[in-house]
């Protein structure tokens, strides 16, 4: 199956997952910036197209670029994944995946989440300020829920929780017999 993975990575976690996934699927990769320069005919030879983006404020970065094109990719296997600093067990992950696609898009695209990490040294100033503000809010909160405690521990400092095991559901989906999401 000829597969293309398009991605956006801010601090390197999504790029790492893209490289791992490309190896597992023998796929080609390109950044979303590179994909912007391609016309519709470029994507015709691919049987599967996957988009991966980093997660910020419970949204997958640049997902709109991918989702605006899915109607042109009818008959292809389509998937989207977000890579975030939240633990995969965080209750907000389900909400992120549910909001990533509308009901119509879910007929053609399947959404996934990969636990990445956080690297404050590589973040843009705006992202760093946003995250540090969130950490301070969590730190000052009394009676934290288990989710909030886990989140605080996870994002209070740089960490790397990326693991190829989080790609297994994507690989299984892409390699499964053809069907809609």
Secondary structure, DSSP 8 states (H G I E B T S, - for coil): --EEEEEE-SSSHHHHHHHHHHHHHT-EEEEHHHHHT--GGGGTT-SEEEEEEEEETTEETTHHHHHTTGGGGTTSEEEEEEEESS-TT-THHHHHHHHHS-TTGGGTEEEEEEE-EE-GGGS-HHHHHHHHHHHHHHHH-SS--HHHHHHHHHHSS-EE---GGGGHHHHHHHHS-S---
